[in-house]
Amino acid sequence: MKEKVRFDSRRVRLRAGEYERADKRYEYRYTVFGKEHFIYAKTLEALREKEASIDSAKQKKWNENPYSTTINDAYAVWKELKKGVRDNTFRNYCYMYETYVSDAIGGQYIAYVKKSDVKRFFNYLKDERNLKLGTIDGVHTVLHQVLQIAMDDELILNNPADNAIKELMRSHNMNKEKRTALSKEEEKLLLKFISDNHQYNRWYPITLILLETGMRIGEATGLRWCDIDLEAGLVDVNHTLVYYDKGDHKMKFAINDTKTPASKRLIPMTTAVRQAFLMEREMQDELGISCKATVDGYTDFVFLNRFGKLHHQGSLNKVYKRIIRDCNDAEFLKNNNPKVLIPNFSCHNLRHTFATRLCESCANIKAIQSILGHSDIATTMDIYTNATYKMVADAVILLENNSGCL
């Protein structure tokens, strides 16, 4: 937010950090490596001479004292200079650093940090804090950037976080979990259970829409009725809803641009998707639910909880965990050895399922990329390749079962 223009009692415009005190002295507040400092002077001119000296000293401290600069000091500089990322991405970086790095190794002097220290830190996160690889990868991303700031300014010769995550994966025999799609049978069972179950049928519209549009969860939960053209059969994806920690573990909704420019797109509706939107509206009317949420000027959201408030990824994933549990329990009551059970999945797996169904239908790869909003065709190709491999494997198994031999 742009700072409000301020003037002193002589109507001289004050710069950022400058203040006129009640005793008519002038004060300047500034921060060095995350710590706030103050200087005073009788006149504004004298204060600004001191400001110039401070700016010079701050630069000198960063450039000439690498052996008294900690990783946390470098983080403060990184935090000040980091630009060009979405707000929720930046906040996630800060959360990762302040939660996992700051107290653990942030106090180490940066000139003495070795690659073995970083590897030992990641082993600690894996073995003692039991973090998943995806979380550790996020920690590595921000730590690597912080150390790179120091390397770019020649405080250190090499970045000790280089390749550290790859070595962790090798040493622990870990692989990044591939997002898997539901099979056709699993998808059919999921939708039937939700539709038929009185406790869960209110989740049928959003589940079907996620499965048949491939929207990211923030794109879906951020939809407004004005983004839905039921007559033309189009969904206009033009923003995303995010839910983030704004500090002190207080969560907040915000509206962001889509993940990439390519993510702004029109998605054609199937007949089932159109019916699901109508079903959602009808259920809300019957229950007397109306939108009580306004986020950054956006309101009239499509998907609401019973209080008229918004859903987010975490709340929906909790719902799906209960659905998975109860659906599978019901299948075991029918048969001690069910042919189909619902595997654990998250909201994003539903997007991946939609992409896989498109690939299985042999749709044009560029059309798939456009519908999914991928900026890089390689991301689409990765899904396409996995789906194609599964189809080939299934075909071979079918051939073997029918012929008795290969």
C-alpha positions in Angstrom: 0.0 0.0 0.0 1.3 3.4 -0.9 2.3 5.5 2.1 0.1 8.6 2.8 1.8 11.9 2.0 2.8 13.7 5.3 4.1 17.2 6.1 5.8 18.7 9.1 4.6 21.9 10.9 6.5 24.0 8.3 4.6 22.2 5.5 7.7 20.5 4.3 7.0 17.1 2.9 8.3 14.2 5.0 10.0 11.2 3.4 9.2 7.6 4.3 10.4 6.9 7.8 10.6 10.6 8.8 8.5 12.0 11.6 8.1 15.3 13.5 7.8 14.7 17.3 5.7 16.6 19.7 8.8 18.3 21.1 9.6 19.6 17.5 12.6 17.3 17.1 12.7 15.1 14.0 12.9 11.3 14.1 13.9 8.8 11.4 13.0 5.1 11.7 14.8 2.5 9.7 15.4 -1.3 9.6 18.6 -3.2 9.4 18.3 -7.0 8.9 14.8 -7.0 10.4 15.6 -4.8 13.5 14.1 -1.4 13.8 16.3 1.6 14.8 15.8 5.3 15.5 17.8 8.5 15.1 16.9 12.1 16.1 17.9 15.6 15.1 16.8 19.1 15.9 16.2 20.0 12.3 15.0 18.1 9.2 18.2 19.1 7.4 20.4 17.6 10.1 18.2 14.5 10.2 18.7 13.9 6.5 22.4 14.2 6.7 22.3 11.4 9.3 20.0 9.4 7.0 22.6 9.6 4.2 25.3 8.2 6.5 23.0 5.4 7.6 22.2 4.3 4.1 26.0 4.2 3.4 26.6 2.2 6.6 23.9 -0.3 5.8 25.4 -1.1 2.4 28.9 -1.3 4.0 27.7 -3.7 6.7 26.2 -6.0 4.1 29.2 -5.9 1.8 32.0 -6.0 4.3 30.9 -8.1 7.2 30.0 -11.6 5.9 31.3 -13.2 9.1 28.8 -11.4 11.3 25.9 -11.8 8.9 23.4 -14.6 9.7 21.1 -16.5 7.4 18.2 -14.6 9.0 20.0 -11.3 8.1 20.1 -12.5 4.5 16.4 -13.5 4.7 15.5 -9.9 5.8 17.3 -8.6 2.7 15.7 -11.2 0.4 12.3 -10.3 1.9 12.8 -6.6 1.1 14.1 -7.2 -2.4 11.9 -10.2 -3.6 9.6 -9.0 -6.4 7.7 -10.6 -9.3 5.8 -13.3 -7.5 2.1 -13.5 -6.6 1.2 -12.2 -3.2 0.1 -15.6 -1.9 3.3 -17.3 -3.3 5.4 -14.7 -1.4 3.5 -15.2 1.8 3.9 -19.0 1.4 7.7 -18.5 1.0 7.8 -16.4 4.2 5.7 -18.9 6.1 8.1 -21.7 5.1 11.2 -19.8 6.1 9.8 -18.5 9.4 8.2 -21.8 10.4 11.1 -24.2 9.6 14.3 -22.3 8.9 14.5 -19.2 11.2 14.9 -20.9 14.6 16.6 -24.1 13.3 19.6 -22.7 11.4 18.7 -19.0 10.7 21.1 -17.8 13.4 24.2 -19.4 11.8 26.7 -16.9 10.3 26.4 -17.2 6.6 30.1 -17.3 5.8 30.4 -20.5 7.8 27.4 -22.4 6.4 28.6 -25.6 4.5 26.7 -27.8 2.2 26.8 -30.5 4.9 24.9 -28.1 7.3 22.1 -27.7 4.7 21.9 -31.5 4.1 21.9 -32.1 7.9 19.1 -29.6 8.2 17.0 -31.3 5.6 17.6 -34.7 7.2 16.3 -33.2 10.5 13.2 -32.0 8.7 12.6 -35.5 7.3 13.7 -37.7 10.1 12.7 -35.7 13.2 9.9 -33.4 12.1 8.5 -36.0 9.7 7.8 -33.5 6.9 6.7 -34.7 3.5 9.0 -34.2 0.6 6.8 -31.6 -0.9 7.0 -29.4 2.2 10.8 -29.9 2.4 11.0 -28.9 -1.3 9.2 -25.7 -0.5 11.6 -25.0 2.3 14.5 -25.6 0.0 13.1 -23.2 -2.6 13.1 -20.2 -0.3 16.3 -21.1 1.5 18.1 -21.5 -1.8 16.9 -18.0 -2.8 18.0 -16.5 0.5 21.5 -18.0 0.2 21.6 -16.9 -3.5 21.2 -13.3 -2.4 24.4 -13.6 -0.3 26.2 -15.3 -3.2 25.2 -12.7 -5.7 26.6 -10.0 -3.4 29.8 -12.1 -3.0 29.5 -12.8 0.7 29.9 -16.5 -0.2 31.5 -18.2 -3.2 28.9 -21.0 -3.6 25.3 -21.6 -2.7 25.4 -24.5 -0.1 21.8 -25.4 -0.9 22.6 -26.3 -4.5 21.2 -29.8 -5.3 20.6 -30.5 -1.6 17.0 -31.6 -2.2 18.1 -34.1 -4.9 20.7 -35.6 -2.5 18.0 -35.9 0.2 15.8 -37.8 -2.2 18.6 -40.2 -3.1 19.7 -40.8 0.4 16.2 -41.6 1.6 15.2 -43.4 -1.6 12.4 -40.8 -1.9 10.5 -39.8 -5.0 8.1 -37.0 -5.5 4.5 -38.3 -5.3 2.9 -38.3 -8.8 -0.6 -36.9 -8.8 -2.7 -39.9 -9.8 -6.1 -39.8 -11.5 -9.1 -41.8 -10.4 -9.9 -44.7 -12.7 -13.2 -44.6 -14.6 -14.6 -47.2 -12.1 -13.4 -45.2 -9.1 -14.9 -42.0 -10.5 -18.2 -43.6 -11.2 -18.3 -45.1 -7.6 -17.4 -41.7 -6.1 -20.2 -39.8 -7.9 -22.8 -42.4 -7.2 -22.0 -42.6 -3.5 -22.1 -38.8 -3.1 -25.3 -38.5 -5.2 -27.2 -41.3 -3.3 -26.0 -40.4 0.2 -28.2 -38.0 2.1 -25.3 -36.8 4.3 -23.0 -36.0 1.4 -25.3 -35.2 -1.6 -24.8 -31.5 -1.2 -21.2 -32.0 -2.3 -22.3 -33.6 -5.6 -22.4 -30.4 -7.8 -18.9 -29.1 -6.9 -17.4 -32.6 -7.2 -18.9 -33.2 -10.6 -17.9 -29.8 -11.8 -14.3 -30.3 -10.7 -14.3 -33.7 -12.5 -15.7 -32.4 -15.7 -14.1 -28.9 -16.1 -10.6 -29.6 -14.7 -10.6 -26.2 -12.8 -8.0 -25.7 -10.1 -9.7 -25.6 -6.7 -9.1 -21.8 -6.3 -10.6 -21.2 -9.7 -13.7 -23.2 -8.8 -14.3 -21.8 -5.3 -13.7 -18.3 -6.6 -16.5 -18.6 -9.3 -19.2 -16.0 -9.2 -22.6 -16.5 -10.9 -21.6 -13.7 -13.3 -18.8 -16.0 -14.5 -21.3 -18.7 -15.5 -23.1 -18.4 -18.8 -25.7 -21.2 -18.7 -27.2 -20.3 -22.0 -23.9 -20.3 -23.9 -22.6 -23.2 -21.8 -19.4 -21.5 -20.8 -17.4 -21.0 -17.6 -15.3 -17.9 -17.6 -12.1 -18.5 -15.5 -10.7 -15.0 -14.9 -9.4 -15.0 -11.3 -8.6 -17.4 -8.4 -9.5 -17.4 -4.7 -6.7 -17.9 -2.3 -6.6 -18.6 1.5 -3.5 -17.7 3.3 -1.9 -17.0 6.6 -1.6 -13.2 7.0 0.4 -13.5 10.2 -0.1 -14.7 13.8 -1.8 -17.8 12.3 -4.8 -15.7 11.2 -6.2 -17.0 7.9 -7.6 -14.7 5.2 -9.3 -15.0 1.8 -8.0 -12.9 -1.2 -8.6 -12.7 -4.9 -5.6 -13.1 -7.1 -5.0 -13.2 -10.8 -5.0 -16.7 -12.4 -1.9 -18.8 -12.0 -0.6 -17.8 -15.4 -2.0 -15.7 -18.3 -2.9 -19.0 -20.0 -5.1 -19.9 -17.1 -7.6 -17.1 -18.1 -9.9 -19.2 -20.3 -13.4 -20.2 -21.3 -14.3 -23.8 -20.4 -17.2 -25.3 -22.3 -19.8 -27.0 -20.1 -21.0 -30.6 -20.6 -24.7 -31.2 -20.1 -23.9 -32.7 -16.7 -21.9 -29.6 -15.6 -24.8 -27.3 -16.6 -27.2 -29.4 -14.5 -24.8 -29.4 -11.6 -24.7 -25.6 -11.5 -28.5 -25.6 -11.6 -28.6 -28.2 -8.8 -26.3 -26.1 -6.7 -28.5 -23.0 -7.1 -31.7 -25.0 -6.3 -30.1 -26.5 -3.2 -29.1 -23.1 -1.9 -32.6 -21.7 -2.6 -34.2 -24.6 -0.7 -31.9 -24.2 2.3 -32.2 -20.4 2.3 -28.4 -20.0 1.7 -27.2 -16.7 0.2 -23.7 -15.3 -0.2 -22.5 -13.5 2.9 -18.9 -13.2 1.6 -17.2 -10.3 -0.1 -13.5 -10.6 -0.9 -11.6 -7.7 -2.5 -14.8 -6.4 -4.0 -15.9 -9.8 -5.4 -19.2 -11.4 -4.1 -22.1 -13.5 -5.3 -19.9 -16.6 -5.2 -21.3 -19.9 -6.6 -20.1 -22.4 -3.9 -21.0 -21.6 -0.3 -21.2 -23.4 3.0 -24.4 -23.5 5.0 -23.5 -20.1 6.6 -23.1 -18.4 3.2 -19.3 -18.4 3.5 -16.6 -19.6 1.2 -14.9 -23.0 0.8 -11.2 -23.5 0.6 -8.9 -26.4 -0.4 -8.3 -27.5 3.2 -12.0 -27.7 4.1 -12.9 -29.5 0.9 -10.1 -32.0 1.4 -11.4 -32.8 4.9 -14.9 -33.5 3.4 -13.4 -35.8 0.8 -11.5 -37.8 3.4 -14.8 -38.4 5.2 -16.4 -39.4 1.9 -13.6 -41.8 1.0 -13.9 -43.4 4.5 -17.7 -43.8 4.4 -17.9 -44.9 0.8 -15.3 -47.7 1.3 -17.0 -48.8 4.5 -20.2 -49.1 2.6 -18.5 -51.2 -0.1 -17.1 -53.5 2.6 -20.6 -54.0 4.0 -21.7 -55.2 0.6 -18.7 -57.5 -0.1 -15.8 -58.6 2.0 -13.6 -58.2 -1.1 -14.8 -55.2 -3.1 -13.7 -54.9 -6.7 -13.5 -51.1 -6.5 -12.6 -48.8 -3.6 -11.9 -45.1 -3.6 -8.2 -44.3 -3.0 -7.0 -41.3 -1.0 -7.2 -38.2 -3.1 -7.3 -34.4 -2.8 -9.1 -31.7 -4.8 -6.2 -31.5 -7.3 -6.5 -35.2 -8.1 -10.0 -34.4 -9.5 -8.3 -31.9 -12.0 -5.8 -34.6 -12.9 -8.7 -37.1 -13.4 -10.4 -34.7 -15.8 -7.1 -34.3 -17.7 -6.6 -38.0 -17.9 -10.2 -38.6 -19.3 -9.4 -36.0 -22.0 -6.2 -37.8 -22.9 -8.0 -41.2 -22.9 -10.5 -39.7 -25.4 -7.6 -38.9 -27.7 -8.5 -35.2 -27.7 -6.1 -32.8 -29.5 -3.2 -32.1 -27.2 -3.4 -28.3 -27.8 -7.1 -28.3 -27.0 -6.3 -30.2 -23.7 -3.6 -27.6 -22.9 -6.1 -24.7 -23.5 -8.9 -26.3 -21.4 -6.6 -26.9 -18.5 -4.9 -23.5 -18.7 -1.4 -24.9 -18.9 1.2 -22.3 -20.0 3.7 -25.0 -20.8 2.8 -27.8 -23.2 5.3 -30.0 -21.4 3.0 -30.1 -18.4 0.1 -31.3 -20.6 2.4 -33.8 -22.4 3.4 -35.4 -19.1 -0.2 -36.1 -18.3 -0.8 -37.3 -21.8 2.2 -39.7 -21.7 1.1 -41.2 -18.4 -2.4 -41.7 -19.6 -1.3 -43.2 -22.9 1.1 -45.6 -21.0 -1.8 -46.7 -18.8 -4.0 -47.4 -21.9 -1.3 -49.5 -23.5 -0.7 -51.5 -20.3 -4.5 -52.1 -20.0 -4.7 -53.2 -23.6 -1.8 -55.7 -23.1 -3.5 -57.1 -20.0 -6.8 -57.4 -21.9 -5.1 -59.2 -24.8 -3.4 -61.6 -22.3 -6.6 -62.4 -20.6 -8.5 -63.0 -23.8 -5.8 -65.1 -25.5 -4.4 -66.9 -22.5 -0.9 -66.1 -23.7 1.2 -63.5 -25.5 
